[in-house]
Every structure is written in C-alpha cells, then in structure tokens.
C-alpha cells in the first residue's frame, strides 16, 4: 500500500527537465517482470542498448554488402579517418 501511495503521489507530478541515469543489476529470473514494470512509469525512460547496438551492426553489415555488390561507393581509409 505504501508503494502504491508513493507512486500515485510521484506520478501526479509532471516530470520535466534533465534526467539522471541509473545502472541496475537485476536477477535474470526477475529481469523481464522488472523491465515491464518500470516501463509503466511515465517518469522513467528505458533504452534498450542491446537492441540499438544490434540495429547499428545490421546497418553496417548491410552497407558492407552493398559495397561488395558495387551498389555503394567504397570509402578510402584516409577519408574514413578524416571523418573521425
């Protein structure tokens, strides 16, 4: 009951402005339930870094494939380094 009251009070306020980041370690067996719970909180932003990394990797692999097929121009190493 105390947690529900806290959440009601906390959710009543509109959260805006900068946010803090927090890293948590959650037991594998409880992770899915915990993640689903915190996604219901309107003041919490959940970013799935693994999913984002996989999407970026797939995009990179797609670009390499297009380069190998000659459908995308290859970039020289010096041009690549100049972009960094």
N, CA, C and O atoms as a GROMACS GRO file, in nm:
protein
  336
    1UNK      N    1   0.082  -0.120   0.000
    1UNK     CA    2   0.000   0.000   0.000
    1UNK      C    3   0.086   0.126   0.000
    1UNK      O    4   0.056   0.222  -0.071
    2UNK      N    5   0.191   0.125   0.080
    2UNK     CA    6   0.279   0.242   0.088
    2UNK      C    7   0.342   0.271  -0.048
    2UNK      O    8   0.354   0.386  -0.087
    3UNK      N    9   0.383   0.165  -0.119
    3UNK     CA   10   0.443   0.184  -0.251
    3UNK      C   11   0.340   0.242  -0.348
    3UNK      O   12   0.371   0.332  -0.425
    4UNK      N   13   0.218   0.191  -0.344
    4UNK     CA   14   0.114   0.243  -0.433
    4UNK      C   15   0.089   0.390  -0.407
    4UNK      O   16   0.073   0.468  -0.501
    5UNK      N   17   0.084   0.429  -0.281
    5UNK     CA   18   0.062   0.570  -0.247
    5UNK      C   19   0.178   0.657  -0.296
    5UNK      O   20   0.157   0.766  -0.348
    6UNK      N   21   0.300   0.608  -0.279
    6UNK     CA   22   0.418   0.680  -0.326
    6UNK      C   23   0.410   0.700  -0.477
    6UNK      O   24   0.434   0.810  -0.527
    7UNK      N   25   0.377   0.592  -0.549
    7UNK     CA   26   0.369   0.601  -0.694
    7UNK      C   27   0.259   0.696  -0.739
    7UNK      O   28   0.276   0.770  -0.836
    8UNK      N   29   0.146   0.695  -0.670
    8UNK     CA   30   0.038   0.787  -0.703
    8UNK      C   31   0.083   0.931  -0.685
    8UNK      O   32   0.060   1.015  -0.772
    9UNK      N   33   0.148   0.960  -0.573
    9UNK     CA   34   0.197   1.095  -0.547
    9UNK      C   35   0.303   1.134  -0.649
    9UNK      O   36   0.303   1.246  -0.700
   10UNK      N   37   0.393   1.042  -0.677
   10UNK     CA   38   0.503   1.071  -0.767
   10UNK      C   39   0.452   1.091  -0.909
   10UNK      O   40   0.499   1.181  -0.978
   11UNK      N   41   0.358   1.010  -0.952
   11UNK     CA   42   0.302   1.021  -1.087
   11UNK      C   43   0.215   1.145  -1.103
   11UNK      O   44   0.194   1.191  -1.215
   12UNK      N   45   0.165   1.198  -0.994
   12UNK     CA   46   0.080   1.316  -1.002
   12UNK      C   47   0.158   1.438  -1.048
   12UNK      O   48   0.103   1.529  -1.109
   13UNK      N   49   0.288   1.439  -1.019
   13UNK     CA   50   0.373   1.550  -1.060
   13UNK      C   51   0.422   1.526  -1.202
   13UNK      O   52   0.455   1.413  -1.240
   14UNK      N   53   0.426   1.634  -1.280
   14UNK     CA   54   0.481   1.621  -1.414
   14UNK      C   55   0.632   1.635  -1.404
   14UNK      O   56   0.683   1.734  -1.352
   15UNK      N   57   0.703   1.537  -1.454
   15UNK     CA   58   0.848   1.537  -1.451
   15UNK      C   59   0.898   1.597  -1.581
   15UNK      O   60   0.861   1.553  -1.690
   16UNK      N   61   0.983   1.699  -1.570
   16UNK     CA   62   1.042   1.759  -1.689
   16UNK      C   63   1.184   1.802  -1.655
   16UNK      O   64   1.224   1.806  -1.539
   17UNK      N   65   1.258   1.833  -1.759
   17UNK     CA   66   1.394   1.876  -1.738
   17UNK      C   67   1.491   1.761  -1.749
   17UNK      O   68   1.457   1.652  -1.795
   18UNK      N   69   1.614   1.786  -1.705
   18UNK     CA   70   1.718   1.683  -1.718
   18UNK      C   71   1.686   1.559  -1.636
   18UNK      O   72   1.616   1.564  -1.535
   19UNK      N   73   1.739   1.448  -1.683
   19UNK     CA   74   1.716   1.322  -1.615
   19UNK      C   75   1.850   1.264  -1.570
   19UNK      O   76   1.954   1.293  -1.631
   20UNK      N   77   1.850   1.186  -1.468
   20UNK     CA   78   1.967   1.114  -1.420
   20UNK      C   79   1.966   0.975  -1.480
   20UNK      O   80   1.860   0.922  -1.514
   21UNK      N   81   2.084   0.916  -1.492
   21UNK     CA   82   2.093   0.779  -1.540
   21UNK      C   83   2.129   0.688  -1.424
   21UNK      O   84   2.199   0.727  -1.331
   22UNK      N   85   2.078   0.566  -1.432
   22UNK     CA   86   2.097   0.469  -1.326
   22UNK      C   87   2.122   0.333  -1.389
   22UNK      O   88   2.051   0.291  -1.480
   23UNK      N   89   2.223   0.264  -1.341
   23UNK     CA   90   2.252   0.129  -1.386
   23UNK      C   91   2.213   0.032  -1.276
   23UNK      O   92   2.254   0.047  -1.161
   24UNK      N   93   2.133  -0.068  -1.312
   24UNK     CA   94   2.085  -0.165  -1.215
   24UNK      C   95   2.130  -0.305  -1.253
   24UNK      O   96   2.147  -0.337  -1.371
   25UNK      N   97   2.150  -0.387  -1.154
   25UNK     CA   98   2.173  -0.530  -1.175
   25UNK      C   99   2.052  -0.603  -1.120
   25UNK      O  100   2.017  -0.590  -1.002
   26UNK      N  101   1.987  -0.679  -1.208
   26UNK     CA  102   1.863  -0.748  -1.172
   26UNK      C  103   1.882  -0.896  -1.202
   26UNK      O  104   1.940  -0.932  -1.305
   27UNK      N  105   1.834  -0.982  -1.113
   27UNK     CA  106   1.844  -1.126  -1.134
   27UNK      C  107   1.779  -1.163  -1.267
   27UNK      O  108   1.673  -1.112  -1.302
   28UNK      N  109   1.843  -1.253  -1.340
   28UNK     CA  110   1.791  -1.295  -1.470
   28UNK      C  111   1.646  -1.341  -1.461
   28UNK      O  112   1.566  -1.312  -1.550
   29UNK      N  113   1.613  -1.411  -1.357
   29UNK     CA  114   1.478  -1.467  -1.343
   29UNK      C  115   1.372  -1.359  -1.320
   29UNK      O  116   1.254  -1.384  -1.342
   30UNK      N  117   1.414  -1.241  -1.274
   30UNK     CA  118   1.319  -1.132  -1.246
   30UNK      C  119   1.327  -1.019  -1.347
   30UNK      O  120   1.247  -0.925  -1.342
   31UNK      N  121   1.424  -1.026  -1.440
   31UNK     CA  122   1.451  -0.914  -1.529
   31UNK      C  123   1.330  -0.873  -1.613
   31UNK      O  124   1.294  -0.756  -1.618
   32UNK      N  125   1.268  -0.970  -1.679
   32UNK     CA  126   1.156  -0.938  -1.769
   32UNK      C  127   1.042  -0.869  -1.694
   32UNK      O  128   0.988  -0.769  -1.741
   33UNK      N  129   1.005  -0.921  -1.578
   33UNK     CA  130   0.896  -0.862  -1.500
   33UNK      C  131   0.935  -0.722  -1.453
   33UNK      O  132   0.853  -0.630  -1.456
   34UNK      N  133   1.058  -0.706  -1.408
   34UNK     CA  134   1.104  -0.575  -1.361
   34UNK      C  135   1.103  -0.474  -1.475
   34UNK      O  136   1.058  -0.361  -1.457
   35UNK      N  137   1.153  -0.514  -1.591
   35UNK     CA  138   1.156  -0.424  -1.706
   35UNK      C  139   1.015  -0.382  -1.746
   35UNK      O  140   0.991  -0.264  -1.774
   36UNK      N  141   0.922  -0.476  -1.751
   36UNK     CA  142   0.784  -0.442  -1.785
   36UNK      C  143   0.725  -0.345  -1.683
   36UNK      O  144   0.650  -0.254  -1.719
   37UNK      N  145   0.758  -0.364  -1.556
   37UNK     CA  146   0.707  -0.273  -1.452
   37UNK      C  147   0.761  -0.132  -1.470
   37UNK      O  148   0.683  -0.037  -1.467
   38UNK      N  149   0.892  -0.116  -1.488
   38UNK     CA  150   0.946   0.019  -1.494
   38UNK      C  151   0.905   0.090  -1.623
   38UNK      O  152   0.904   0.213  -1.628
   39UNK      N  153   0.871   0.014  -1.727
   39UNK     CA  154   0.821   0.077  -1.849
   39UNK      C  155   0.684   0.141  -1.828
   39UNK      O  156   0.645   0.229  -1.905
   40UNK      N  157   0.612   0.099  -1.727
   40UNK     CA  158   0.479   0.158  -1.699
   40UNK      C  159   0.490   0.292  -1.630
   40UNK      O  160   0.391   0.365  -1.622
   41UNK      N  161   0.605   0.326  -1.579
   41UNK     CA  162   0.625   0.452  -1.507
   41UNK      C  163   0.651   0.564  -1.607
   41UNK      O  164   0.746   0.556  -1.685
   42UNK      N  165   0.567   0.667  -1.604
   42UNK     CA  166   0.580   0.773  -1.704
   42UNK      C  167   0.702   0.861  -1.683
   42UNK      O  168   0.736   0.940  -1.771
   43UNK      N  169   0.768   0.851  -1.573
   43UNK     CA  170   0.885   0.933  -1.545
   43UNK      C  171   1.016   0.857  -1.567
   43UNK      O  172   1.123   0.907  -1.532
   44UNK      N  173   1.006   0.737  -1.624
   44UNK     CA  174   1.124   0.655  -1.649
   44UNK      C  175   1.135   0.632  -1.799
   44UNK      O  176   1.038   0.594  -1.864
   45UNK      N  177   1.254   0.654  -1.854
   45UNK     CA  178   1.281   0.628  -1.995
   45UNK      C  179   1.371   0.506  -2.001
   45UNK      O  180   1.480   0.505  -1.943
   46UNK      N  181   1.327   0.403  -2.070
   46UNK     CA  182   1.402   0.278  -2.080
   46UNK      C  183   1.460   0.269  -2.220
   46UNK      O  184   1.386   0.267  -2.319
   47UNK      N  185   1.592   0.262  -2.229
   47UNK     CA  186   1.659   0.245  -2.357
   47UNK      C  187   1.718   0.106  -2.362
   47UNK      O  188   1.786   0.062  -2.269
   48UNK      N  189   1.692   0.036  -2.469
   48UNK     CA  190   1.745  -0.098  -2.486
   48UNK      C  191   1.874  -0.088  -2.566
   48UNK      O  192   1.871  -0.087  -2.689
   49UNK      N  193   1.985  -0.082  -2.497
   49UNK     CA  194   2.114  -0.062  -2.563
   49UNK      C  195   2.152  -0.182  -2.649
   49UNK      O  196   2.216  -0.164  -2.753
   50UNK      N  197   2.116  -0.302  -2.609
   50UNK     CA  198   2.149  -0.420  -2.689
   50UNK      C  199   2.076  -0.416  -2.823
   50UNK      O  200   2.134  -0.446  -2.927
   51UNK      N  201   1.950  -0.378  -2.820
   51UNK     CA  202   1.872  -0.371  -2.944
   51UNK      C  203   1.929  -0.264  -3.036
   51UNK      O  204   1.942  -0.286  -3.156
   52UNK      N  205   1.964  -0.150  -2.980
   52UNK     CA  206   2.020  -0.041  -3.059
   52UNK      C  207   2.153  -0.084  -3.121
   52UNK      O  208   2.178  -0.056  -3.238
   53UNK      N  209   2.237  -0.151  -3.045
   53UNK     CA  210   2.366  -0.198  -3.095
   53UNK      C  211   2.346  -0.298  -3.209
   53UNK      O  212   2.419  -0.294  -3.308
   54UNK      N  213   2.250  -0.388  -3.194
   54UNK     CA  214   2.223  -0.486  -3.300
   54UNK      C  215   2.173  -0.419  -3.427
   54UNK      O  216   2.210  -0.459  -3.538
   55UNK      N  217   2.089  -0.316  -3.412
   55UNK     CA  218   2.039  -0.244  -3.529
   55UNK      C  219   2.154  -0.173  -3.602
   55UNK      O  220   2.161  -0.175  -3.725
   56UNK      N  221   2.245  -0.112  -3.526
   56UNK     CA  222   2.358  -0.042  -3.586
   56UNK      C  223   2.452  -0.141  -3.655
   56UNK      O  224   2.504  -0.113  -3.763
   57UNK      N  225   2.473  -0.257  -3.593
   57UNK     CA  226   2.557  -0.360  -3.654
   57UNK      C  227   2.495  -0.410  -3.784
   57UNK      O  228   2.565  -0.426  -3.884
   58UNK      N  229   2.364  -0.434  -3.783
   58UNK     CA  230   2.296  -0.481  -3.904
   58UNK      C  231   2.306  -0.377  -4.014
   58UNK      O  232   2.326  -0.412  -4.131
   59UNK      N  233   2.292  -0.250  -3.981
   59UNK     CA  234   2.305  -0.142  -4.079
   59UNK      C  235   2.445  -0.141  -4.140
   59UNK      O  236   2.461  -0.123  -4.260
   60UNK      N  237   2.545  -0.159  -4.055
   60UNK     CA  238   2.684  -0.162  -4.104
   60UNK      C  239   2.706  -0.280  -4.197
   60UNK      O  240   2.770  -0.266  -4.301
   61UNK      N  241   2.654  -0.396  -4.159
   61UNK     CA  242   2.669  -0.515  -4.244
   61UNK      C  243   2.598  -0.497  -4.378
   61UNK      O  244   2.648  -0.542  -4.481
   62UNK      N  245   2.483  -0.432  -4.376
   62UNK     CA  246   2.410  -0.404  -4.500
   62UNK      C  247   2.491  -0.313  -4.591
   62UNK      O  248   2.494  -0.331  -4.713
   63UNK      N  249   2.558  -0.213  -4.531
   63UNK     CA  250   2.642  -0.122  -4.610
   63UNK      C  251   2.761  -0.196  -4.673
   63UNK      O  252   2.795  -0.172  -4.788
   64UNK      N  253   2.823  -0.285  -4.597
   64UNK     CA  254   2.936  -0.364  -4.648
   64UNK      C  255   2.889  -0.449  -4.765
   64UNK      O  256   2.957  -0.459  -4.867
   65UNK      N  257   2.773  -0.512  -4.751
   65UNK     CA  258   2.719  -0.596  -4.858
   65UNK      C  259   2.696  -0.512  -4.985
   65UNK      O  260   2.730  -0.555  -5.095
   66UNK      N  261   2.638  -0.394  -4.969
   66UNK     CA  262   2.615  -0.307  -5.084
   66UNK      C  263   2.746  -0.264  -5.149
   66UNK      O  264   2.753  -0.252  -5.271
   67UNK      N  265   2.850  -0.240  -5.069
   67UNK     CA  266   2.981  -0.205  -5.123
   67UNK      C  267   3.040  -0.321  -5.202
   67UNK      O  268   3.097  -0.301  -5.310
   68UNK      N  269   3.025  -0.442  -5.148
   68UNK     CA  270   3.078  -0.560  -5.217
   68UNK      C  271   3.006  -0.584  -5.349
   68UNK      O  272   3.065  -0.634  -5.444
   69UNK      N  273   2.877  -0.550  -5.353
   69UNK     CA  274   2.798  -0.566  -5.475
   69UNK      C  275   2.818  -0.451  -5.573
   69UNK      O  276   2.766  -0.454  -5.685
   70UNK      N  277   2.895  -0.348  -5.531
   70UNK     CA  278   2.919  -0.233  -5.618
   70UNK      C  279   2.804  -0.134  -5.621
   70UNK      O  280   2.802  -0.045  -5.706
   71UNK      N  281   2.708  -0.147  -5.531
   71UNK     CA  282   2.592  -0.059  -5.529
   71UNK      C  283   2.613   0.063  -5.440
   71UNK      O  284   2.531   0.155  -5.438
   72UNK      N  285   2.722   0.064  -5.367
   72UNK     CA  286   2.755   0.174  -5.278
   72UNK      C  287   2.904   0.201  -5.293
   72UNK      O  288   2.984   0.108  -5.288
   73UNK      N  289   2.943   0.328  -5.313
   73UNK     CA  290   3.086   0.356  -5.332
   73UNK      C  291   3.166   0.325  -5.206
   73UNK      O  292   3.121   0.347  -5.093
   74UNK      N  293   3.286   0.272  -5.229
   74UNK     CA  294   3.375   0.242  -5.117
   74UNK      C  295   3.446   0.370  -5.075
   74UNK      O  296   3.468   0.460  -5.156
   75UNK      N  297   3.479   0.378  -4.948
   75UNK     CA  298   3.546   0.495  -4.894
   75UNK      C  299   3.691   0.458  -4.863
   75UNK      O  300   3.719   0.351  -4.808
   76UNK      N  301   3.782   0.546  -4.899
   76UNK     CA  302   3.923   0.518  -4.870
   76UNK      C  303   3.948   0.529  -4.720
   76UNK      O  304   3.873   0.596  -4.648
   77UNK      N  305   4.054   0.464  -4.675
   77UNK     CA  306   4.088   0.468  -4.533
   77UNK      C  307   4.117   0.611  -4.488
   77UNK      O  308   4.080   0.650  -4.377
   78UNK      N  309   4.183   0.689  -4.573
   78UNK     CA  310   4.216   0.827  -4.534
   78UNK      C  311   4.088   0.911  -4.521
   78UNK      O  312   4.078   0.994  -4.430
   79UNK      N  313   3.991   0.891  -4.610
   79UNK     CA  314   3.864   0.964  -4.598
   79UNK      C  315   3.790   0.923  -4.471
   79UNK      O  316   3.733   1.007  -4.401
   80UNK      N  317   3.793   0.794  -4.442
   80UNK     CA  318   3.729   0.745  -4.320
   80UNK      C  319   3.792   0.810  -4.196
   80UNK      O  320   3.721   0.857  -4.108
   81UNK      N  321   3.924   0.811  -4.190
   81UNK     CA  322   3.994   0.869  -4.076
   81UNK      C  323   3.970   1.020  -4.064
   81UNK      O  324   3.965   1.073  -3.954
   82UNK      N  325   3.956   1.087  -4.178
   82UNK     CA  326   3.929   1.231  -4.175
   82UNK      C  327   3.792   1.262  -4.118
   82UNK      O  328   3.771   1.369  -4.061
   83UNK      N  329   3.697   1.168  -4.132
   83UNK     CA  330   3.563   1.188  -4.074
   83UNK      C  331   3.565   1.179  -3.923
   83UNK      O  332   3.481   1.239  -3.855
   84UNK      N  333   3.660   1.105  -3.869
   84UNK     CA  334   3.670   1.090  -3.724
   84UNK      C  335   3.718   1.218  -3.665
   84UNK      O  336   3.734   1.227  -3.543
   0.00000   0.00000   0.00000
